[in-house]
Amino acid sequence: MGDVEKQEDGLVLATPESFPVFPYVPYPIQLDLMKNLYTAIEAKRVAIIESPTGTGKTLSLLCGSLTWLKDEKARAQNGELLHFRASLKLDDEPAWVLDQTVARHKKALEAKEEELKARLEEARRKEERLRRVETERAKKKRKIEESVLEDVDEDEFLPDDNLGGGGDGAMLPQTKALLDKLMGKNRRHLDVEMEEPACTKIYYTSRTHSQLSQLVGELRKTPLYETTRVVALGSRKNLCINHELRKQAVGELDEACRELINDKKGKGCPFLPSQDEESKMLDFRDHVLAAPKDIEDLVTLGEELKTCPYYGSRRAIKQSELVTLPYNLLLQKSAREALDIDLKGQVVIVDEAHNLIDTVLGIHSLTLSTTTLQSCLGQLAIYVTKFRKRLASKHLVHLKRLVAFLAALDKFCLEWPTADGKGKTEEMMTAAAVIRALGQKVEGINLLEIEQYLKESKIARKISGYNDKVAEDKEKNGNLKAAKGRRTANPPLHAVEAFLMALMNNDDDGRVHISKSSNDGKDVVTLRYQLLNPSHHFRDIVDEARAVVLAGGTMEPISDFRTQLFPQLGENRFGNFSCGHVIAKENLTAVAISMGPKGGELSFKFSSRGDKAMAEELGQALLNLLSLVPDGMVVFVPSYAFLNQIKEAWSKDGTLAKMAAKKKVFYEPQETGNVEEVLREYAAAIQPPGGALLFAVVGAKLSEGLNFSDSLARAVVVVGLPYANLGSVELKERMKYVRDVALSAGGAGRDAGLELYENLCMKAVNQSIGRAIRHKNDWAALILLDKRYASPGIRGKLPRWIDQELHVADSFGAAVKHLGAFYRGKRSR
């Protein structure tokens, strides 16, 4: 445990010199990472940690953070005992009485912990018994009794009347009370159950459930596996075990689940325990906490215990010490609230954080089309006509305002852009400008009230549900359940609700991009809200959490995170750490090549991409490299358009045939579904005595998340710099935004917009480069074909472990000589 030092501001944990929970003898860079992480958490900092793939990043993050958590637990108990002793001194008791009282209090605290351990140990034993029983008998598919089709009660389509309330979905008061009880809110104290203690925890998030599942595998290697209370959080899509509901609710599982648990006839979901079966939910919680489980394990457990894993896993959050969850559940405030996630004083680790800024911007950017608008207006007209006499006046007032807003927005879209007489096909406006353009009538409407009404009355689902019924009746199908099973889209009013929320953001934080396209001969206008300021939505996390750690294999350029995500942070609360690679120096070489074999300059700018001489120079360069590189070689090009251009040119001049004579040639498919097949064929072709060449596209499927380890890539070649299209209206607006922010902050020096433009390019390059070296014994060459890679500005944005090894060749011959020596060295070993 880290030593505890007494300072004026309280008990402070000193960073330990070793981490015994790490299952191996750590490399120096792993030890440094764990120390830096521990220090950052203790000092309540925001830290960026860069650790290349293959360096044991995940294991180091786990061991460093959980060591701090263990020490924090001891500190918290010591602090409580000190506070308890201080409170007793007021009674002026003798020292021996104080000592005995404190000792009793300590024993009570330890008894609580032992009681929890005993409970979880019993859950482990029960789980083992369940597993044994399961293996002894053949698995039988659960059969759920199909409910008999009943007449539809039109009352279910009336809006909820509990305006002013909130909660999980569209819950009736009795349903809300049941879920509150099951989720541990305001529940009575049971004789068999101690009051649940909240504890300091680590929220560990990554992009996908598969990446988080790997985390459990890494934890299993450590002695912490048996003692750490872990819960994996996921969506209903990943956790629902009601197979009948899943079949009926294609694409609409969240809504269908809420409808089921809110069923007025009291049927509910068979996997959500009834009000008098709270022990089932407690039992599920104990099983979750008894041993670390990933999402698949939770589903299996839910099947065995016949208890909902979605709500059951939420029940385990309070007592857990490590909570794993995908990006979207952490980054959206509404998702955190739905899961009852309280980040105050907790530690947040965001793994695979290199795309965090783009992820935040993407999650909070949304689209609304005239097709959806007109669908909303049509559904509203049918609904109001049917229920006008049964709706309370407050509902009619809100619906009238909603219709006025939608009609004005639809009119604006229909008239755009003919008003200016220029026939433009896209435009960027502020949210305030869009609202002004809707006219004075709409400007007088309080959009916040409309949004609040939509949220609390759940009218979107009611209107959509009634219109589904009308459509079914028109079909004269009579099979309501089958018709419901065909429902695939969210209620259109949900898109309107999301767009309304976006319009209420700070006017400087985003823009509305308006565009026109043609669909089946009909003009469609699309409004896309583009978030420009990611810091506003990430600030809640930073302000609430004790520490926030962003980790990734390649985090450069780090300046983007500082300026775009954390502009409000003082230097004393921000830090970054970048470690080298665990591979031996002789296992990596990086070369920047500025000249081709024929002496032509390699500069693959957009303006020169159709140049015949440039294509010939590149083709000859790759042919030379193919003669040097054994096994597999992966070549990343800037775009599919570029790839198609060079393929066409090389087909005509015979270059492709020459390449195919050296190695079998493959191309990254544009269709995602074909990627696995191409990879399988590429891996098979690498086997000796041949080899394979794979052309891939920077920023596409093969440049992220895939491992080209060992013989799959003995060289990764990056051709040119994949700059984004400067003609994009959205990119221009984003560049203008960061430029304006920098100027308002008194920034001088280089243009912030151009810095962003360059950083976006280099982030994509760095991800492509990182595909090659994937473990300690791997080896490969990284080859950068473009004269711009030799410039200090671009080199400074490469990962440090690459920049330190980069050899800038003054001619193609010099580069070939350097690479030849590298590969000869590998063959001799």
C-alpha positions in Angstrom: 0.0 0.0 0.0 1.2 3.5 -0.7 2.5 5.3 2.3 0.2 7.8 3.9 1.7 11.2 4.5 0.2 13.8 6.9 -0.1 17.2 5.3 -2.0 20.3 6.1 -4.8 19.4 3.8 -5.2 15.9 5.2 -4.0 12.4 4.5 -2.2 12.1 1.2 -1.1 8.8 -0.4 2.5 8.7 -1.6 3.0 7.0 -5.0 4.3 3.5 -4.4 7.6 2.3 -5.9 6.2 -1.1 -6.8 2.8 -2.6 -7.7 2.7 -6.2 -6.3 -0.7 -6.8 -8.0 1.0 -6.7 -11.4 1.2 -10.4 -12.4 4.6 -10.2 -14.0 7.9 -8.4 -13.5 6.9 -5.0 -15.1 9.0 -3.4 -17.8 10.2 0.1 -16.7 7.7 1.8 -19.0 4.8 -0.2 -17.4 6.0 0.7 -13.9 6.3 4.4 -15.0 2.8 4.3 -16.4 1.3 2.8 -13.2 3.2 5.4 -11.1 2.0 8.3 -13.3 -1.6 7.0 -13.2 -1.5 6.6 -9.4 -0.1 10.1 -9.0 -2.7 11.6 -11.3 -5.6 10.0 -9.5 -4.3 11.0 -6.1 -3.7 14.6 -7.3 -7.2 14.8 -8.8 -5.9 15.5 -12.3 -7.0 15.1 -15.8 -4.3 13.0 -17.4 -3.6 11.8 -21.0 -1.7 8.6 -21.2 -0.2 7.3 -24.4 1.0 3.7 -24.3 1.5 1.8 -27.7 -0.4 -1.4 -28.3 1.6 -4.4 -27.1 2.9 -2.6 -24.0 0.4 -4.1 -21.6 -1.6 -0.8 -21.4 -4.9 -2.3 -20.2 -3.2 -4.4 -17.5 -1.1 -1.4 -16.4 -4.2 0.8 -16.2 -6.0 -1.8 -14.1 -3.2 -2.5 -11.7 -2.3 1.2 -11.2 -5.9 2.3 -10.6 -7.0 -0.6 -8.5 -3.9 -0.3 -6.3 -4.9 3.4 -5.7 -8.4 2.2 -4.9 -7.2 -0.3 -2.4 -5.1 2.3 -0.7 -7.9 4.8 -0.8 -10.2 2.3 1.0 -7.7 2.0 3.8 -7.3 5.8 3.9 -11.1 6.2 4.1 -11.3 3.8 7.1 -8.4 5.6 8.8 -10.1 8.9 8.2 -13.4 7.7 9.5 -11.7 6.4 12.7 -9.8 9.7 13.2 -13.0 11.6 12.7 -14.9 9.3 15.1 -12.1 9.7 17.7 -12.2 13.5 17.3 -16.0 13.5 17.9 -15.6 11.5 21.1 -13.0 13.9 22.6 -15.8 16.4 23.1 -17.1 14.1 25.9 -13.9 14.6 27.8 -13.6 10.8 28.5 -10.3 9.1 29.7 -8.0 7.9 26.9 -8.6 4.2 27.6 -12.3 4.7 27.2 -11.7 6.5 23.9 -9.4 3.7 22.7 -12.0 1.0 23.5 -14.8 2.9 21.8 -12.8 3.5 18.7 -11.8 -0.2 18.7 -15.4 -1.2 18.9 -16.3 1.1 16.0 -13.4 -0.3 13.9 -14.7 -3.8 14.6 -18.2 -2.8 13.5 -16.7 -1.4 10.2 -14.8 -4.6 9.7 -17.8 -6.7 10.5 -19.8 -4.9 7.7 -17.0 -5.7 5.2 -16.9 -9.3 6.4 -20.7 -9.6 6.1 -20.4 -8.4 2.5 -17.6 -10.8 1.7 -19.6 -13.7 3.2 -22.6 -12.8 1.2 -20.6 -12.7 -2.0 -18.8 -16.0 -1.2 -22.2 -17.7 -0.8 -23.2 -16.3 -4.2 -20.1 -17.7 -5.7 -20.9 -21.2 -4.3 -24.4 -21.0 -5.6 -23.2 -20.0 -9.0 -20.9 -23.0 -9.1 -23.9 -25.3 -8.1 -25.9 -23.7 -10.9 -23.1 -24.3 -13.4 -22.8 -28.0 -12.4 -26.6 -28.5 -12.7 -26.5 -26.8 -16.1 -23.8 -29.1 -17.5 -25.5 -32.3 -16.2 -28.7 -31.7 -18.1 -29.3 -30.9 -21.7 -30.0 -27.2 -22.4 -33.6 -26.6 -23.1 -34.9 -23.5 -24.8 -37.0 -21.4 -22.7 -40.6 -21.5 -23.8 -42.6 -18.4 -23.0 -46.3 -18.7 -23.1 -47.7 -16.5 -25.8 -50.2 -14.0 -24.5 -53.6 -14.1 -26.0 -54.4 -11.2 -28.3 -56.9 -8.9 -26.7 -58.8 -5.9 -27.8 -56.7 -2.7 -27.7 -57.8 -0.2 -25.0 -57.5 3.2 -26.6 -56.8 4.8 -23.2 -53.2 3.6 -23.5 -52.7 6.1 -26.2 -53.6 9.1 -24.0 -50.6 11.2 -22.8 -49.2 10.7 -19.3 -50.5 13.2 -16.8 -47.7 13.2 -14.3 -46.3 16.4 -15.8 -43.5 17.8 -13.7 -42.1 14.4 -12.9 -39.2 12.4 -14.5 -38.0 8.9 -14.3 -37.1 5.9 -16.4 -39.2 6.0 -19.5 -43.0 6.4 -19.5 -43.6 4.8 -16.2 -46.9 4.7 -14.3 -46.5 5.8 -10.7 -47.0 2.2 -9.5 -44.4 0.9 -12.0 -42.0 3.7 -11.0 -42.4 2.8 -7.4 -41.7 -0.9 -8.2 -38.6 -0.1 -10.1 -37.4 2.4 -7.4 -37.9 -0.4 -4.9 -36.1 -3.0 -7.1 -33.3 -0.5 -7.8 -32.8 0.2 -4.1 -34.3 3.6 -4.0 -36.3 4.5 -0.8 -36.9 0.8 -0.1 -37.7 -0.5 3.4 -34.9 -1.9 5.4 -35.0 -5.7 5.3 -33.9 -7.9 8.2 -31.8 -10.0 5.9 -30.2 -7.1 4.2 -27.8 -4.5 5.5 -28.0 -1.0 4.1 -26.0 -0.8 0.9 -22.8 1.2 1.4 -21.7 3.3 -1.5 -18.0 3.1 -2.2 -15.3 4.9 -4.3 -15.2 3.3 -7.7 -13.5 3.4 -11.1 -15.6 3.8 -14.2 -13.7 2.2 -17.1 -15.1 2.9 -20.5 -14.1 1.9 -24.0 -15.7 2.0 -27.5 -17.1 -1.5 -27.6 -18.3 -4.4 -25.4 -15.7 -6.7 -26.9 -12.9 -4.3 -25.8 -14.5 -4.2 -22.3 -14.7 -8.0 -22.2 -11.0 -8.2 -22.8 -10.7 -6.1 -19.6 -12.2 -8.9 -17.5 -9.6 -11.3 -19.1 -6.8 -9.0 -18.1 -8.2 -8.7 -14.5 -8.3 -12.5 -14.3 -4.4 -12.5 -14.6 -4.1 -10.5 -11.3 -4.7 -11.4 -7.7 -7.4 -8.7 -7.7 -9.7 -10.9 -9.7 -11.1 -12.6 -6.6 -11.5 -9.5 -4.5 -12.6 -6.7 -6.8 -16.4 -6.1 -7.1 -17.1 -5.5 -10.8 -20.2 -4.7 -12.8 -20.5 -4.5 -16.6 -23.2 -2.0 -17.8 -24.8 -2.3 -21.2 -27.9 -1.4 -23.2 -31.1 -3.4 -23.4 -30.0 -4.5 -26.8 -27.1 -6.3 -25.2 -28.8 -7.5 -22.0 -32.5 -8.2 -22.7 -33.3 -12.0 -22.2 -37.0 -11.7 -23.1 -36.7 -13.4 -26.5 -40.4 -13.0 -27.3 -40.1 -9.2 -26.8 -36.9 -9.1 -28.9 -38.7 -10.8 -31.8 -41.6 -8.4 -31.6 -39.6 -5.2 -31.1 -37.2 -5.1 -34.0 -35.1 -1.9 -33.7 -37.3 -0.6 -30.9 -36.3 -2.6 -27.9 -36.1 0.3 -25.4 -39.6 1.5 -26.2 -41.0 -2.0 -26.2 -39.4 -2.7 -22.8 -40.9 0.4 -21.2 -44.3 -0.4 -22.6 -44.1 -3.9 -21.2 -43.1 -2.9 -17.6 -45.7 -0.1 -17.8 -48.5 -2.5 -18.9 -51.7 -1.3 -17.3 -53.1 -4.8 -17.3 -50.3 -5.7 -14.9 -48.7 -8.4 -17.0 -45.2 -6.8 -17.1 -42.0 -8.6 -18.0 -41.7 -12.2 -16.6 -38.0 -11.5 -15.9 -38.5 -8.3 -13.8 -39.3 -9.5 -10.3 -42.6 -8.4 -8.7 -42.8 -6.1 -5.8 -42.8 -8.9 -3.2 -39.8 -10.6 -4.9 -37.1 -8.1 -4.1 -34.9 -10.9 -2.8 -34.5 -12.1 -6.5 -33.0 -8.8 -7.5 -30.7 -8.8 -4.4 -29.7 -12.3 -5.3 -28.8 -11.3 -8.8 -26.8 -8.3 -7.6 -24.8 -10.6 -5.3 -24.1 -13.0 -8.1 -22.9 -10.0 -10.2 -20.5 -8.8 -7.5 -19.3 -12.3 -6.5 -17.0 -12.6 -9.5 -16.2 -10.3 -12.5 -18.5 -10.9 -15.4 -18.6 -9.4 -18.9 -21.8 -8.7 -20.9 -22.1 -12.3 -22.1 -21.7 -13.7 -18.6 -24.5 -11.4 -17.3 -26.9 -12.7 -20.0 -26.0 -16.3 -19.1 -26.6 -15.4 -15.4 -29.9 -13.8 -16.2 -31.0 -16.9 -18.1 -30.1 -19.1 -15.2 -31.7 -17.0 -12.5 -34.6 -15.9 -14.8 -33.9 -12.3 -13.7 -33.4 -9.2 -16.0 -29.7 -8.5 -16.5 -30.3 -4.9 -17.6 -32.0 -3.9 -14.3 -30.1 -6.4 -12.3 -26.7 -5.0 -13.3 -27.8 -1.5 -12.4 -28.7 -2.8 -9.0 -25.0 -3.7 -8.5 -23.5 -0.3 -9.2 -23.7 1.1 -5.7 -21.5 -1.6 -4.2 -19.2 -2.2 -7.1 -15.6 -1.0 -7.2 -15.0 -1.2 -11.0 -17.8 -0.3 -13.4 -17.2 -1.0 -17.1 -19.4 0.6 -19.7 -19.3 1.6 -23.4 -18.7 5.2 -24.5 -22.2 6.2 -25.1 -23.4 5.3 -21.6 -20.8 7.6 -20.0 -20.7 10.5 -22.5 -24.5 11.3 -22.5 -25.8 12.9 -19.4 -29.3 11.4 -20.0 -27.8 7.9 -20.1 -25.8 8.5 -16.9 -29.0 9.7 -15.2 -31.0 6.7 -16.4 -28.4 4.4 -14.9 -28.2 6.4 -11.7 -24.4 6.9 -12.3 -23.0 9.5 -9.9 -19.5 10.5 -10.8 -18.9 12.8 -7.8 -15.5 11.9 -6.3 -15.1 8.9 -8.6 -12.3 7.9 -11.1 -13.0 7.9 -14.8 -10.7 6.0 -17.2 -11.5 6.4 -21.0 -9.6 3.8 -22.9 -9.2 3.9 -26.7 -9.6 7.7 -26.3 -7.9 8.8 -29.4 -11.2 9.5 -31.1 -12.9 10.9 -28.0 -13.4 14.4 -29.4 -15.0 13.1 -32.6 -17.2 10.7 -30.5 -18.5 13.5 -28.3 -19.3 15.7 -31.3 -20.9 12.7 -33.1 -23.1 11.7 -30.2 -24.5 15.2 -29.8 -24.9 16.0 -33.5 -28.3 14.9 -35.1 -30.4 15.1 -38.2 -34.0 16.0 -39.0 -35.4 15.8 -42.5 -38.6 17.2 -44.1 -39.7 13.5 -44.6 -39.7 13.1 -40.8 -41.3 16.5 -40.2 -44.2 15.8 -42.5 -44.6 12.3 -41.0 -44.9 14.0 -37.5 -47.4 16.5 -38.8 -49.5 13.8 -40.3 -49.4 11.6 -37.2 -50.3 14.6 -35.0 -53.3 15.5 -37.2 -54.7 12.0 -37.0 -54.1 11.8 -33.2 -55.6 15.2 -32.3 -58.7 14.5 -34.5 -59.3 11.2 -32.7 -58.6 12.3 -29.1 -59.5 16.1 -29.1 -62.5 15.6 -26.9 -60.7 13.4 -24.4 -57.5 15.5 -24.0 -57.2 17.9 -21.1 -56.8 21.5 -22.1 -53.2 21.6 -20.9 -52.4 18.8 -23.5 -54.2 20.6 -26.3 -52.3 23.8 -25.6 -48.9 22.0 -25.7 -49.9 20.1 -28.8 -51.1 23.3 -30.5 -47.7 24.9 -29.9 -45.9 21.8 -31.1 -47.9 21.7 -34.3 -47.2 25.5 -34.9 -43.5 24.9 -34.4 -43.4 21.9 -36.8 -45.5 23.6 -39.4 -43.2 26.7 -39.3 -40.1 24.5 -39.6 -41.6 22.5 -42.5 -42.6 25.8 -44.3 -39.1 27.1 -43.8 -37.6 23.9 -45.3 -40.0 24.0 -48.3 -39.2 27.6 -49.1 -35.4 27.2 -48.6 -33.3 28.1 -50.5 -35.5 29.8 -53.2 -35.8 32.9 -51.0 -32.3 34.2 -52.0 -32.8 33.4 -55.6 -29.4 31.7 -55.9 -30.6 28.1 -55.8 -28.0 27.0 -53.3 -28.0 23.4 -52.0 -26.5 23.9 -48.6 -26.1 26.5 -45.9 -24.8 26.9 -42.3 -26.9 28.8 -39.8 -26.8 29.4 -36.0 -29.6 27.8 -34.0 -30.9 31.3 -33.1 -30.9 32.3 -36.8 -33.0 29.2 -37.6 -35.6 30.1 -34.9 -35.7 33.7 -36.2 -36.3 32.4 -39.7 -39.4 30.6 -38.5 -41.2 33.8 -37.8 -42.5 35.8 -34.9 -45.2 33.3 -34.0 -42.6 30.6 -33.3 -40.2 33.0 -31.6 -42.8 33.6 -28.9 -43.0 29.8 -28.2 -41.0 28.6 -25.3 -39.1 25.6 -26.8 -38.0 24.5 -23.4 -41.7 24.0 -22.4 -42.3 21.9 -25.5 -39.3 19.8 -24.9 -40.3 19.3 -21.3 -43.8 18.3 -22.3 -42.5 15.8 -24.9 -40.3 14.3 -22.2 -42.8 14.0 -19.4 -46.0 13.1 -21.3 -44.3 10.5 -23.5 -46.6 11.7 -26.2 -44.2 10.7 -29.0 -44.7 7.1 -28.3 -48.5 7.5 -27.7 -48.9 9.2 -31.1 -46.7 6.7 -32.9 -48.5 3.8 -31.2 -51.9 5.0 -32.2 -50.9 5.6 -35.8 -49.5 2.0 -35.9 -52.9 0.8 -34.8 -54.6 2.9 -37.5 -52.3 1.5 -40.1 -52.9 -2.1 -38.9 -56.7 -1.5 -39.0 -56.4 -0.3 -42.6 -54.5 -3.4 -43.6 -57.4 -5.4 -42.0 -54.7 -7.8 -40.8 -56.2 -8.5 -37.4 -52.9 -9.8 -36.1 -51.8 -7.0 -33.9 -48.7 -8.8 -32.6 -47.4 -9.6 -36.0 -47.9 -6.0 -37.1 -46.0 -4.7 -34.0 -43.1 -7.0 -34.9 -42.7 -5.1 -38.2 -42.1 -1.8 -36.4 -38.5 -0.9 -37.0 -38.1 2.9 -36.6 -38.2 5.2 -33.6 -41.3 7.4 -33.3 -40.6 10.4 -35.6 -41.4 12.8 -32.8 -38.3 11.5 -31.0 -36.1 13.1 -33.8 -38.0 16.3 -33.2 -37.4 16.1 -29.5 -33.7 15.6 -30.0 -33.5 18.5 -32.5 -35.3 20.8 -30.0 -32.8 20.0 -27.3 -30.0 20.8 -29.7 -31.5 24.2 -30.6 -31.5 25.1 -26.9 -27.7 24.7 -26.7 -25.5 27.8 -26.4 -25.7 29.5 -29.7 -21.9 29.5 -30.1 -21.6 25.7 -29.4 -23.1 24.5 -32.7 -24.5 25.2 -36.1 -27.4 23.9 -38.2 -26.3 22.6 -41.6 -29.1 22.8 -44.1 -28.9 20.8 -47.3 -31.2 19.7 -50.2 -31.2 16.4 -52.0 -33.5 14.4 -54.3 -35.1 11.1 -53.3 -37.2 9.3 -55.9 -37.7 12.6 -57.7 -38.8 14.4 -54.6 -36.8 17.2 -52.9 -35.8 16.5 -49.3 -34.3 19.2 -47.1 -32.2 17.9 -44.2 -31.4 19.9 -41.1 -28.3 18.6 -39.3 -27.3 20.1 -36.0 -23.5 20.0 -35.8 -22.0 20.3 -32.3 -18.8 22.4 -32.4 -17.9 22.6 -28.8 -17.2 19.2 -27.2 -16.0 20.7 -23.9 -19.5 21.7 -22.8 -20.8 18.1 -22.8 -17.6 16.7 -21.3 -17.3 19.4 -18.6 -19.9 17.7 -16.3 -17.7 14.6 -16.2 -14.5 16.6 -15.5 -16.1 18.7 -12.8 -17.8 15.8 -11.0 -15.1 13.2 -11.2 -12.1 13.1 -8.9 -9.8 12.3 -11.8 -10.3 11.7 -15.5 -7.7 9.6 -17.4 -7.7 9.4 -21.2 -5.6 6.5 -22.5 -4.8 5.2 -25.9 -2.1 3.6 -28.0 -1.6 6.8 -30.1 -2.9 10.0 -28.5 -0.8 12.5 -30.5 -1.5 15.3 -31.3 -2.3 15.9 -27.6 -2.8 19.6 -28.1 -6.3 19.0 -29.4 -7.4 17.4 -26.1 -6.1 20.4 -24.2 -7.7 23.1 -26.3 -11.0 21.4 -27.3 -11.9 19.2 -24.3 -10.3 21.0 -21.3 -10.0 24.7 -22.1 -11.2 25.6 -18.6 -8.5 23.5 -16.7 -5.6 25.2 -15.0 -2.1 23.8 -15.7 -1.9 22.3 -12.2 -4.8 20.0 -12.9 -3.7 18.7 -16.3 -0.9 16.3 -17.2 0.2 13.8 -19.8 2.5 10.8 -20.0 3.8 9.1 -23.1 5.8 5.9 -22.7 8.0 4.1 -25.3 7.5 0.6 -26.7 8.4 -2.6 -25.0 10.0 -4.0 -28.2 13.7 -4.0 -28.6 15.1 -1.1 -30.7 16.3 -3.4 -33.4 12.7 -4.7 -33.9 11.5 -1.4 -35.3 12.6 1.0 -38.0 10.8 4.0 -39.3 11.7 5.8 -42.6 10.5 9.0 -44.2 11.0 8.9 -48.0 10.9 12.2 -49.9 12.2 11.0 -53.4 11.1 8.2 -55.6 13.4 5.7 -57.4 13.3 7.8 -60.6 14.3 10.9 -58.7 10.9 12.5 -58.7 9.6 14.3 -55.5 7.0 12.4 -53.5 4.3 14.9 -52.6 0.8 13.4 -52.9 -1.2 16.5 -52.6 -4.8 16.5 -53.7 -3.9 18.7 -56.7 -1.3 16.1 -58.0 -3.2 12.9 -57.4 -4.2 12.5 -61.1 -0.6 13.1 -62.2 0.6 10.2 -64.3 4.3 10.7 -63.4 3.4 10.6 -59.7 1.5 7.4 -60.1 4.5 5.8 -61.9 6.9 7.0 -59.2 4.8 5.5 -56.5 4.3 2.3 -58.4 8.1 1.9 -58.9 8.7 2.7 -55.2 6.3 0.0 -54.0 7.8 -2.5 -56.4 11.2 -1.9 -54.9 9.8 -2.3 -51.4 8.1 -5.5 -52.3 11.5 -7.0 -53.1 12.7 -6.2 -49.6 9.7 -6.9 -47.4 9.0 -10.6 -46.5 5.5 -12.0 -45.8 2.8 -9.4 -45.7 3.0 -5.7 -46.6 0.1 -3.2 -45.9 -0.1 0.0 -47.8 -2.4 2.8 -46.6 -3.6 5.3 -49.1 -5.5 8.6 -48.4 -8.9 7.6 -49.9 -10.8 5.1 -52.0 -10.8 7.7 -54.9 -7.0 7.7 -54.7 -6.8 3.9 -54.7 -9.1 3.7 -57.7 -7.0 6.2 -59.6 -3.7 4.4 -59.1 -5.2 1.0 -59.8 -6.5 2.3 -63.1 -3.1 3.8 -64.0 -1.1 0.7 -62.9 -3.4 -1.6 -64.8 -2.6 0.3 -68.0 1.2 0.5 -67.6 1.7 -3.1 -66.3 2.7 -2.1 -62.7 -0.1 -4.2 -61.1 1.0 -7.3 -63.0 4.6 -6.8 -61.8 3.3 -6.4 -58.2 1.2 -9.6 -58.5 4.2 -11.5 -59.7 6.0 -10.6 -56.4 3.1 -10.9 -54.0 -0.7 -11.6 -54.2 -2.5 -8.3 -54.2 -5.6 -7.5 -52.2 -7.7 -4.4 -51.7 -9.8 -3.2 -48.8 -13.5 -3.5 -49.8 -15.8 -0.5 -49.4 -18.5 -2.8 -48.1 -17.9 -3.6 -44.4 -19.5 -7.1 -44.8 -16.7 -8.1 -47.2 -13.8 -7.1 -45.0 -13.5 -10.4 -43.0 -13.4 -12.5 -46.2 -10.6 -10.3 -47.7 -8.6 -10.6 -44.5 -8.9 -14.4 -44.4 -7.7 -14.6 -48.0 -4.8 -12.2 -47.3 -3.7 -14.1 -44.2 -3.7 -17.4 -46.2 -1.7 -15.9 -49.1 1.1 -14.8 -46.7 2.1 -18.3 -46.0 5.5 -19.2 -47.5 6.9 -19.3 -50.0 4.8 -16.4 -51.2 3.6 -13.3 -49.6 0.8 -10.8 -49.9 0.2 -7.0 -50.5 -2.9 -5.4 -49.0 -4.0 -1.9 -50.1 -6.0 -0.2 -47.3 -7.6 3.3 -46.8 -6.6 5.6 -44.0 -9.7 6.1 -41.7 -11.6 3.1 -43.1 -12.2 -0.3 -41.5 -8.6 -1.7 -41.6 -7.0 1.4 -40.1 -8.5 1.0 -36.6 -9.1 -1.8 -34.2 -7.4 -4.5 -36.3 -4.1 -6.2 -35.6 -1.6 -6.8 -38.4 0.8 -8.5 -36.1 3.9 -10.7 -37.0 3.9 -11.8 -40.6 0.6 -10.1 -41.4 2.6 -6.8 -41.7 6.4 -6.8 -41.8 6.0 -3.3 -43.3 3.3 -0.7 -43.0 3.5 1.9 -45.7 1.6 5.2 -45.5 1.2 7.1 -48.8 0.7 10.8 -48.5 -1.2 12.7 -45.9 -4.9 12.0 -45.7 -6.2 15.6 -45.3 -9.9 16.0 -45.1 -11.8 17.8 -47.9 -11.4 21.5 -47.3 -14.5 22.1 -49.4 -16.7 20.6 -46.6 -19.0 23.2 -45.1 -19.0 21.4 -41.8 -15.2 21.2 -41.6 -14.9 24.9 -42.5 -17.3 25.7 -39.7 -15.4 23.6 -37.2 -12.1 25.3 -38.2 -13.7 28.7 -37.9 -15.0 27.8 -34.4 -11.6 26.7 -33.0 -10.1 29.8 -34.6 -12.6 32.1 -33.0 -12.1 30.4 -29.6 -8.4 30.8 -29.8 -8.6 34.5 -30.8 -11.1 35.2 -28.0 -8.7 33.6 -25.5 -5.9 35.9 -26.7 -4.1 33.2 -28.6 -1.3 34.2 -30.9 0.9 32.3 -33.3 -0.2 29.6 -35.7 -3.8 29.6 -37.0 -5.9 27.3 -34.7 -8.1 26.3 -37.7 -5.1 25.0 -39.7 -3.7 23.3 -36.6 -7.0 21.4 -36.2 -7.0 20.5 -39.9 -3.5 19.1 -39.6 -4.2 17.3 -36.3 -7.2 15.5 -37.8 -5.0 14.2 -40.6 -2.2 13.1 -38.2 -4.6 11.3 -35.9 -5.7 9.2 -38.8 -2.1 8.5 -39.9 -1.1 7.5 -36.4 -3.9 5.0 -36.1 -2.8 3.4 -39.4 0.8 3.2 -38.3 -0.2 1.6 -35.0 -1.6 -1.5 -36.8 1.9 -3.1 -37.2 3.7 -3.6 -33.9 1.3 -5.5 -31.6 3.4 -7.3 -29.0 6.8 -7.5 -27.4 8.4 -9.8 -29.9 6.9 -8.3 -33.1 9.0 -6.5 -35.6 8.2 -4.3 -38.7 9.2 -1.3 -40.7 7.1 1.8 -40.8 7.6 3.6 -44.2 6.2 7.1 -44.8 6.1 8.1 -48.5 5.8 11.9 -48.8 8.3 14.7 -48.4 6.1 16.4 -45.9 6.8 13.7 -43.3 10.4 15.1 -43.0 9.1 18.5 -41.8 9.5 19.2 -38.1 5.8 20.2 -37.8 4.5 16.8 -39.1 7.2 14.8 -37.3 6.2 16.5 -34.0 2.7 15.0 -34.4 3.9 11.4 -34.7 3.8 9.1 -31.7 7.0 9.8 -29.7 8.1 6.1 -29.9 8.1 6.4 -33.7 9.5 10.0 -34.0 12.5 8.9 -31.9 13.3 6.1 -34.4 12.5 8.0 -37.6 15.2 7.9 -40.3 14.8 10.7 -42.9 16.3 9.4 -46.1 17.9 12.0 -48.5 17.3 9.7 -51.5 15.3 6.6 -52.3 18.5 4.6 -52.7 19.5 5.6 -49.1 16.1 4.5 -47.8 16.4 1.1 -49.6 19.9 0.6 -48.2 18.6 1.4 -44.6 15.6 -1.0 -45.0 17.8 -3.7 -46.6 20.1 -3.7 -43.6 17.0 -3.9 -41.2 15.5 -7.0 -43.0 18.9 -8.7 -43.4 19.4 -8.4 -39.7 16.0 -10.1 -39.1 16.8 -12.9 -41.5 20.2 -13.5 -39.9 18.4 -14.0 -36.5 
